[in-house]
Amino acid sequence: MAAAACRKHGIHADSRVRVIATIGYRPGRADPNNATPTLKAIIDGMTDAGVWPDDSSEYVLGPDPRRDPIPPPTGYHTVTIALQETP
């Protein structure tokens, strides 16, 4: 799904990037680090789509999982990926 979305929207990183992943939970306790296996799959899909040449630390920093302050609809979790250029 990540690869298809990146291809559809023409997502491409021209330099090294930090990946910030915002995870949406319903109100209550949550641990955004529990999304790590899902984030790995998303980053692998982005690599397959050619967003960056490789998902090594030469091109990608993170992911940095954070909790979204806005809860998703009932019955769902959300993941929003933001790319931040780094020096």
ROSE-4610 file (N, C-alpha, C; in Angstrom, 1 decimal, always signed):
// ROSE-4610
residu = [M/M/M/A/A/A/A/A/A/A/A/A/A/A/A/C/C/C/R/R/R/K/K/K/H/H/H/G/G/G/I/I/I/H/H/H/A/A/A/D/D/D/S/S/S/R/R/R/V/V/V/R/R/R/V/V/V/I/I/I/A/A/A/T/T/T/I/I/I/G/G/G/Y/Y/Y/R/R/R/P/P/P/G/G/G/R/R/R/A/A/A/D/D/D/P/P/P/N/N/N/N/N/N/A/A/A/T/T/T/P/P/P/T/T/T/L/L/L/K/K/K/A/A/A/I/I/I/I/I/I/D/D/D/G/G/G/M/M/M/T/T/T/D/D/D/A/A/A/G/G/G/V/V/V/W/W/W/P/P/P/D/D/D/D/D/D/S/S/S/S/S/S/E/E/E/Y/Y/Y/V/V/V/L/L/L/G/G/G/P/P/P/D/D/D/P/P/P/R/R/R/R/R/R/D/D/D/P/P/P/I/I/I/P/P/P/P/P/P/P/P/P/T/T/T/G/G/G/Y/Y/Y/H/H/H/T/T/T/V/V/V/T/T/T/I/I/I/A/A/A/L/L/L/Q/Q/Q/E/E/E/T/T/T/P/P/P]
num = [1/1/1/2/2/2/3/3/3/4/4/4/5/5/5/6/6/6/7/7/7/8/8/8/9/9/9/10/10/10/11/11/11/12/12/12/13/13/13/14/14/14/15/15/15/16/16/16/17/17/17/18/18/18/19/19/19/20/20/20/21/21/21/22/22/22/23/23/23/24/24/24/25/25/25/26/26/26/27/27/27/28/28/28/29/29/29/30/30/30/31/31/31/32/32/32/33/33/33/34/34/34/35/35/35/36/36/36/37/37/37/38/38/38/39/39/39/40/40/40/41/41/41/42/42/42/43/43/43/44/44/44/45/45/45/46/46/46/47/47/47/48/48/48/49/49/49/50/50/50/51/51/51/52/52/52/53/53/53/54/54/54/55/55/55/56/56/56/57/57/57/58/58/58/59/59/59/60/60/60/61/61/61/62/62/62/63/63/63/64/64/64/65/65/65/66/66/66/67/67/67/68/68/68/69/69/69/70/70/70/71/71/71/72/72/72/73/73/73/74/74/74/75/75/75/76/76/76/77/77/77/78/78/78/79/79/79/80/80/80/81/81/81/82/82/82/83/83/83/84/84/84/85/85/85/86/86/86/87/87/87]
x = [+0.8/+0.0/+0.9/+2.0/+2.8/+3.5/+3.9/+4.6/+3.6/+2.3/+1.3/+1.0/+0.9/+0.6/+1.7/+2.9/+4.1/+4.2/+3.9/+3.9/+2.8/+1.6/+0.5/+0.7/+1.3/+1.5/+2.9/+3.7/+5.0/+5.9/+5.9/+6.7/+8.2/+9.1/+10.5/+11.3/+12.3/+13.2/+14.5/+14.9/+16.1/+17.4/+17.2/+18.3/+18.0/+18.9/+18.7/+17.5/+16.6/+15.4/+15.2/+14.6/+14.1/+12.6/+12.3/+10.9/+10.2/+9.2/+8.4/+7.0/+6.7/+5.5/+4.5/+3.4/+2.4/+1.3/+1.1/+0.2/-1.1/-2.2/-3.5/-4.1/-4.4/-5.1/-6.4/-7.3/-8.4/-7.9/-8.7/-8.3/-7.9/-7.0/-6.5/-5.0/-4.5/-3.1/-2.7/-1.5/-1.0/+0.6/+1.2/+2.6/+3.0/+3.3/+3.6/+4.7/+5.6/+6.7/+6.1/+4.9/+4.4/+4.0/+4.1/+3.8/+5.1/+6.2/+7.5/+7.4/+6.8/+6.7/+5.9/+4.9/+4.1/+4.9/+5.7/+6.5/+7.6/+8.2/+9.2/+8.6/+7.4/+6.8/+6.5/+6.1/+5.8/+7.1/+8.2/+9.5/+10.0/+9.8/+10.2/+9.4/+8.1/+7.3/+7.7/+8.1/+8.6/+9.9/+10.7/+12.0/+11.7/+10.7/+10.3/+9.8/+9.2/+8.6/+9.7/+10.9/+12.0/+12.0/+11.4/+11.4/+12.8/+13.6/+15.1/+15.7/+17.1/+17.7/+17.8/+17.8/+17.9/+17.4/+16.9/+16.4/+17.5/+18.8/+19.9/+20.0/+20.8/+20.9/+21.6/+22.2/+22.7/+21.7/+20.4/+19.3/+18.2/+18.0/+16.8/+17.2/+16.7/+16.8/+15.4/+15.4/+14.1/+13.6/+12.4/+11.3/+11.2/+10.6/+10.4/+8.9/+8.4/+7.0/+6.5/+5.4/+4.8/+3.3/+2.7/+1.2/+0.5/-0.5/-1.3/-2.2/-2.3/-3.2/-4.6/-4.9/-6.3/-6.6/-7.6/-8.0/-8.6/-8.4/-9.0/-10.4/-11.2/-12.5/-12.5/-13.6/-13.7/-13.4/-12.6/-12.3/-11.1/-10.4/-9.2/-8.0/-6.9/-5.6/-5.1/-4.4/-3.9/-2.4/-1.8/-0.4/-0.2/+0.5/+0.8/+2.3/+2.9/+4.3/+4.7/+5.6/+6.2/+7.7/+8.2/+9.6/+10.2/+11.3/+11.9/+13.3/+13.7/+15.1/+16.1/+17.2/+18.3/+19.6/+20.5/+21.8/+22.6]
y = [-1.2/+0.0/+1.3/+1.2/+2.4/+2.7/+1.6/+1.7/+2.3/+1.8/+2.3/+3.8/+4.1/+5.5/+6.5/+6.1/+6.9/+7.1/+6.0/+6.1/+7.0/+6.8/+7.6/+9.1/+9.4/+10.8/+11.4/+10.6/+11.0/+11.4/+10.7/+11.0/+10.6/+11.5/+11.3/+12.2/+11.6/+12.4/+12.6/+13.9/+14.3/+14.3/+14.2/+14.2/+13.2/+13.1/+12.3/+12.9/+12.0/+12.5/+11.8/+12.6/+12.0/+11.6/+10.4/+9.9/+10.1/+10.9/+11.1/+10.4/+9.5/+8.7/+9.1/+9.6/+10.0/+9.0/+8.4/+7.3/+7.7/+7.5/+7.9/+6.8/+7.0/+6.1/+6.7/+5.9/+6.4/+6.9/+7.7/+8.3/+7.2/+7.5/+6.5/+6.3/+5.3/+5.0/+4.4/+4.8/+4.3/+4.3/+3.4/+3.4/+3.4/+4.6/+4.7/+3.7/+3.4/+2.4/+1.1/+0.7/-0.6/-0.6/+0.5/+0.5/+0.2/-0.1/-0.3/-1.4/-2.5/-3.5/-2.9/-2.2/-1.6/-0.5/+0.3/+1.4/+0.8/-0.3/-1.0/-1.4/-2.0/-2.4/-1.2/-0.1/+1.2/+1.7/+1.7/+2.2/+1.3/+0.0/-1.0/-0.7/-0.4/-0.1/+1.2/+2.2/+3.4/+3.2/+2.3/+2.0/+1.3/+0.3/-0.3/+0.6/+1.7/+2.7/+3.7/+3.6/+4.5/+5.8/+6.0/+7.3/+7.6/+6.6/+6.8/+5.6/+5.6/+4.4/+3.2/+3.5/+2.4/+2.9/+2.0/+2.5/+2.4/+2.4/+2.5/+3.9/+4.0/+5.3/+6.3/+5.9/+6.9/+7.8/+7.2/+7.9/+8.3/+7.4/+7.5/+7.5/+8.5/+8.6/+8.3/+7.4/+7.0/+5.7/+5.4/+6.3/+6.8/+8.0/+8.6/+8.5/+7.5/+7.4/+8.3/+9.0/+10.0/+9.7/+10.1/+10.0/+11.2/+10.9/+12.0/+12.5/+13.8/+14.3/+14.3/+14.0/+13.9/+12.4/+12.0/+10.6/+10.2/+9.0/+8.6/+8.1/+7.8/+7.3/+6.0/+5.8/+4.5/+3.3/+2.4/+1.2/+1.2/+2.4/+2.6/+3.1/+2.8/+3.4/+4.1/+5.2/+5.8/+6.0/+6.0/+6.3/+7.4/+8.5/+9.5/+9.7/+9.6/+9.7/+11.1/+11.7/+13.0/+12.9/+13.4/+13.4/+14.8/+14.8/+16.1/+16.0/+17.0/+17.0/+17.2/+16.6/+16.7/+17.1/+17.7/+18.0/+16.8]
z = [+0.0/+0.0/+0.0/+0.8/+0.8/-0.5/-1.2/-2.5/-3.5/-3.5/-4.4/-4.2/-2.9/-2.6/-3.0/-2.8/-3.2/-4.7/-5.4/-6.9/-7.4/-6.8/-7.2/-7.0/-5.9/-5.6/-5.9/-6.6/-7.0/-5.9/-4.8/-3.6/-3.9/-3.7/-3.9/-3.0/-2.4/-1.5/-2.3/-2.4/-3.1/-2.2/-0.9/+0.0/+1.1/+2.1/+3.3/+4.0/+4.6/+5.3/+6.6/+7.5/+8.8/+8.5/+8.9/+8.8/+10.1/+10.1/+11.3/+11.1/+12.0/+11.8/+13.0/+12.6/+13.6/+13.6/+14.8/+15.0/+15.7/+15.1/+15.6/+16.4/+17.7/+18.6/+19.1/+19.6/+20.3/+21.7/+22.4/+23.7/+24.6/+25.5/+26.5/+26.3/+27.0/+26.9/+25.6/+25.1/+23.8/+23.9/+23.1/+23.0/+21.5/+20.9/+19.5/+19.0/+19.9/+19.5/+19.1/+19.5/+19.1/+17.6/+17.0/+15.5/+14.7/+15.4/+14.7/+13.5/+13.7/+12.6/+11.4/+11.7/+10.6/+9.9/+10.7/+10.1/+9.2/+9.7/+8.8/+7.5/+7.5/+6.2/+5.4/+6.0/+5.2/+4.6/+5.3/+4.8/+3.7/+3.9/+2.8/+1.5/+1.7/+0.5/-0.2/+0.7/+0.1/-0.7/-0.1/-0.8/-2.2/-2.1/-3.4/-4.4/-4.0/-4.9/-5.4/-4.8/-5.3/-4.7/-3.5/-2.8/-2.5/-2.1/-1.8/-2.4/-2.6/-3.2/-2.3/-1.0/+0.0/+1.3/+2.2/+3.5/+4.6/+4.2/+5.1/+5.8/+6.8/+7.5/+6.6/+5.5/+4.6/+4.0/+3.9/+3.2/+4.2/+5.2/+6.0/+7.5/+8.2/+9.7/+10.3/+11.2/+11.9/+11.4/+11.6/+11.9/+13.3/+13.5/+14.8/+15.1/+15.8/+16.1/+17.1/+16.8/+17.8/+17.8/+18.9/+19.0/+18.3/+17.5/+16.9/+18.0/+18.2/+19.2/+18.8/+17.5/+17.0/+16.8/+17.6/+17.5/+16.1/+15.7/+14.4/+14.7/+13.6/+13.8/+14.6/+15.3/+16.1/+15.3/+15.9/+15.2/+14.3/+14.3/+13.4/+14.1/+13.6/+13.9/+12.6/+12.7/+11.5/+11.6/+10.5/+10.4/+9.3/+9.7/+8.8/+8.8/+7.6/+7.4/+6.9/+7.5/+7.1/+6.9/+5.8/+5.5/+5.7/+6.5/+6.8/+6.3/+5.4/+4.9/+6.0/+5.9/+6.9/+6.2/+6.9/+6.3/+6.1]
